[in-house]
Amino acid sequence: MSKYCVIEIAYDNKDEVDKTKNELLSKKLVASCHVLESESSYIWRGERKNKKEYLLELLTMTTKIEEIKEVVKSIHSYECFEFATFPITSINESYLDWIEKEINNE
């Protein structure tokens, strides 16, 4: 299992994205945040929805996942929010070192 990961979270409120991003960066729980605008289509409670959302992608270490989830839960307004994790593997060791150094304050 990789010790580095990307976490993806969808929001429909830009203020919540900014608040989450700022808190995670200030607590050094993530090395980087990417915010992407998206047009989302999904089914919620049997009804098709189409709306603009923001995807927040976080670069972090797997040891920080639970702490990050708690921060997101305290801010996110969705009843059922996406919190998907994907392992990061890279042959660029300096990239992985950068993630670890920023989170561990080295």
C-alpha positions as CSV (number, residue, x, y, z in Angstrom):
1,M,0.0,0.0,0.0
2,S,1.3,3.4,-0.9
3,K,1.9,5.9,1.9
4,Y,0.8,8.8,-0.3
5,C,-2.7,9.4,-1.7
6,V,-5.0,11.8,-3.5
7,I,-8.3,12.5,-1.8
8,E,-11.2,13.8,-3.9
9,I,-14.2,15.6,-2.5
10,A,-17.1,17.2,-4.4
11,Y,-18.8,20.4,-3.1
12,D,-21.5,22.7,-4.5
13,N,-20.4,25.7,-2.4
14,K,-17.2,27.5,-3.2
15,D,-17.0,29.0,0.3
16,E,-16.9,25.5,1.8
17,V,-14.2,24.5,-0.6
18,D,-12.1,27.6,0.4
19,K,-12.7,27.0,4.1
20,T,-11.7,23.3,3.9
21,K,-8.7,24.1,1.8
22,N,-7.4,26.8,4.1
23,E,-7.9,24.7,7.3
24,L,-6.2,21.7,5.8
25,L,-3.2,23.7,4.6
26,S,-2.9,25.6,7.8
27,K,-2.9,22.4,9.8
28,K,-0.3,20.9,7.5
29,L,-2.6,17.9,6.7
30,V,-2.0,18.2,3.0
31,A,0.8,19.3,0.8
32,S,-1.4,20.7,-2.0
33,C,-5.0,21.4,-2.9
34,H,-6.4,21.6,-6.4
35,V,-9.9,23.0,-7.1
36,L,-11.6,22.1,-10.3
37,E,-15.0,23.2,-11.5
38,S,-17.2,20.5,-12.9
39,E,-20.6,19.8,-14.4
40,S,-22.0,16.9,-12.4
41,S,-24.8,14.6,-13.3
42,Y,-25.9,12.0,-10.7
43,I,-28.9,10.3,-9.2
44,W,-29.9,11.3,-5.7
45,R,-32.9,9.6,-4.0
46,G,-34.2,8.3,-7.3
47,E,-34.0,11.7,-9.0
48,R,-31.5,12.8,-11.7
49,K,-29.6,15.9,-10.8
50,N,-27.4,18.2,-12.9
51,K,-25.4,20.9,-11.2
52,K,-22.1,22.8,-11.1
53,E,-19.8,21.4,-8.4
54,Y,-16.2,21.9,-7.3
55,L,-13.8,19.0,-7.0
56,L,-11.2,19.4,-4.3
57,E,-8.2,17.2,-4.8
58,L,-5.8,16.9,-1.9
59,L,-2.2,15.5,-2.0
60,T,-1.4,13.9,1.3
61,M,-0.2,10.9,3.2
62,T,-2.4,8.0,4.2
63,T,-1.7,8.6,7.9
64,K,-3.6,11.9,7.6
65,I,-6.8,10.5,6.0
66,E,-8.9,10.3,9.2
67,E,-7.9,13.8,10.4
68,I,-8.8,15.2,7.0
69,K,-12.1,13.4,7.1
70,E,-13.0,15.0,10.4
71,V,-12.1,18.5,9.1
72,V,-14.3,17.9,6.0
73,K,-17.2,16.6,8.1
74,S,-17.1,19.8,10.3
75,I,-17.4,22.0,7.2
76,H,-19.2,20.1,4.4
77,S,-23.0,20.7,4.0
78,Y,-23.8,17.5,2.0
79,E,-25.7,14.8,3.8
80,C,-23.7,12.2,1.9
81,F,-20.4,13.6,0.5
82,E,-17.8,12.1,-1.7
83,F,-14.5,11.2,0.1
84,A,-12.6,9.1,-2.4
85,T,-9.0,8.1,-1.9
86,F,-6.5,7.0,-4.6
87,P,-3.0,5.8,-4.0
88,I,-0.1,7.9,-5.4
89,T,2.8,6.0,-6.9
90,S,5.5,7.8,-8.7
91,I,9.0,7.1,-10.0
92,N,9.8,10.8,-9.2
93,E,11.0,10.3,-5.6
94,S,11.5,14.0,-5.1
95,Y,7.8,14.5,-5.7
96,L,6.9,12.1,-3.0
97,D,9.6,13.5,-0.7
98,W,8.1,17.0,-1.2
99,I,4.7,15.7,0.0
100,E,6.1,14.2,3.1
101,K,8.4,17.1,3.9
102,E,5.5,19.6,3.7
103,I,3.2,17.6,5.8
104,N,5.8,16.6,8.4
105,N,7.2,20.2,8.6
106,E,10.7,19.2,7.7
